[in-house]
Amino acid sequence: MKNNKITQLFNIQHPIIQGGMIWVSGYKLASAVSNAGGLGLIGAGSMYPDVLREHIQKCKKATDKPFGVNVPMLYPQIDEIMKIIVEEGVKIVFTSAGNPKTWTAFLKEKGITVVHVVSSVKFALKAEAAGVDAVVCEGFEAGGHNGREETTTFTLIPMVKEQVKIPVIAAGGIGTGRGMLAAMVLGADGVQIGSRFAATLESSAHDNFKQTIVNVKDGDTQLTLKELAPVRLVKNKFFQEVQELYKQNPSVEQIKELLGRARAKRGMFEGDLDDGELEIGQIAGLIHEIKPAKQVLEEIIAEYNLVKESL
Ligand SMILES: Cc1cc2nc3c(=O)[nH]c(=O)nc-3n(C[C@H](O)[C@H](O)[C@H](O)COP(=O)(O)O)c2cc1C
């Protein structure tokens, strides 16, 4: 797509970004998306620093196209992660879950293109003021962690577009060409897609989790754990336990205790569908098949063009 701010910003063919996803987006998925003409992102959030370095090195071998790294800023060893990103010559970084002021200037000084993920107009303005090159505006429908305000993608995009000058990338609830077109009509310059790419052959999600994504229907996910970090989860046994605990008006400590450690890894990477945390977006109700990432991307673009013509 020519004359598009996102394809120009990243030097890619299609304004489609594969969102960074803990336990799901390693170098295999990122390189497959980049090779297909989108922008693949390695999800650093679930990787120890040396594991991230390995994924970056393998990604460089697997593609000669641009790719990036997503860094959730609540990551404990973030200094080391950023050091590795610079040492390995990564050119694009998407930051999330934190203050965009903290790392943007450092990364920009190294010549890195920086994008920050937000879920409100207020934070989009903060990110713009911090000097980022673009914002990802993620609505309530999205898989993974999200804003407390529950602003939907459909309302967030035009509201952000009205206030910021930098390019806007829509995320949350997009998994088809129709969805992408709708987001672009609302003012987005490109889209970031997570859930649809989680159910691909190259995703590192456990097969049990991929199959769950295919089985999920509308109403099968919910945003929860708002006292800690709001996250959209499949309503499995663990989710029901959280709901039971809420009936007792629990303290934050009690919620933390129930969550325990490594729930997300157990669910999404190890395939424990009962006791693990299963993060996926509402659009999973429209995901019916596990496919190669290239096919997903090509089908989105084909449908986008077809529907655009027919309108
Ligand atoms: C399993 C899963 C893990 C995710 N992990 C992260 C993450 O580590 N960092 C981040 O910024 N966003 C994360 N996200 C959000 C995605 O990058 C993306 O913005 C979101 O999935 C878009 O909405 P969609 O799921 O409706 O496509 C995650 C999403 C999913 C489904």
The ligand as a MOL file (V3000), in Angstrom:
LIG
                    3D

  0  0  0     0  0            999 V3000
M  V30 BEGIN CTAB
M  V30 COUNTS 31 33 0 0 0
M  V30 BEGIN ATOM
M  V30 1 C -1.9170 -14.1050 23.9850 0
M  V30 2 C -1.6840 -12.6260 23.9210 0
M  V30 3 C -0.5580 -12.0850 24.4990 0
M  V30 4 C -0.3040 -10.7080 24.4290 0
M  V30 5 N 0.8520 -10.2030 24.9640 0
M  V30 6 C 1.1530 -8.8820 24.7980 0
M  V30 7 C 2.4150 -8.3660 25.2220 0
M  V30 8 O 3.2750 -9.0820 25.7370 0
M  V30 9 N 2.6550 -7.0380 25.0280 0
M  V30 10 C 1.7390 -6.1990 24.4310 0
M  V30 11 O 2.0050 -5.0130 24.2790 0
M  V30 12 N 0.5370 -6.6770 24.0160 0
M  V30 13 C 0.2450 -7.9950 24.1570 0
M  V30 14 N -0.9350 -8.4840 23.6440 0
M  V30 15 C -1.8000 -7.5840 22.8440 0
M  V30 16 C -1.4640 -7.7080 21.3350 0
M  V30 17 O -0.1680 -7.2510 21.0640 0
M  V30 18 C -2.4580 -6.9310 20.4600 0
M  V30 19 O -2.3850 -5.5520 20.6860 0
M  V30 20 C -3.8950 -7.3820 20.6930 0
M  V30 21 O -3.9610 -8.7810 20.7010 0
M  V30 22 C -4.8040 -6.8160 19.6080 0
M  V30 23 O -6.1330 -7.2190 19.7810 0
M  V30 24 P -6.7430 -8.5790 19.1310 0
M  V30 25 O -6.3490 -9.6590 20.0730 0
M  V30 26 O -8.2060 -8.3310 19.1450 0
M  V30 27 O -6.1700 -8.7290 17.7720 0
M  V30 28 C -1.2150 -9.8590 23.7550 0
M  V30 29 C -2.3490 -10.4260 23.1650 0
M  V30 30 C -2.6060 -11.7780 23.2240 0
M  V30 31 C -3.8140 -12.3580 22.5520 0
M  V30 END ATOM
M  V30 BEGIN BOND
M  V30 1 1 1 2
M  V30 2 1 2 3
M  V30 3 2 2 30
M  V30 4 2 3 4
M  V30 5 1 4 5
M  V30 6 1 4 28
M  V30 7 2 5 6
M  V30 8 1 6 7
M  V30 9 1 6 13
M  V30 10 2 7 8
M  V30 11 1 7 9
M  V30 12 1 9 10
M  V30 13 2 10 11
M  V30 14 1 10 12
M  V30 15 2 12 13
M  V30 16 1 13 14
M  V30 17 1 14 15
M  V30 18 1 14 28
M  V30 19 1 15 16
M  V30 20 1 16 17
M  V30 21 1 16 18
M  V30 22 1 18 19
M  V30 23 1 18 20
M  V30 24 1 20 21
M  V30 25 1 20 22
M  V30 26 1 22 23
M  V30 27 1 23 24
M  V30 28 2 24 25
M  V30 29 1 24 26
M  V30 30 1 24 27
M  V30 31 2 28 29
M  V30 32 1 29 30
M  V30 33 1 30 31
M  V30 END BOND
M  V30 END CTAB
M  END
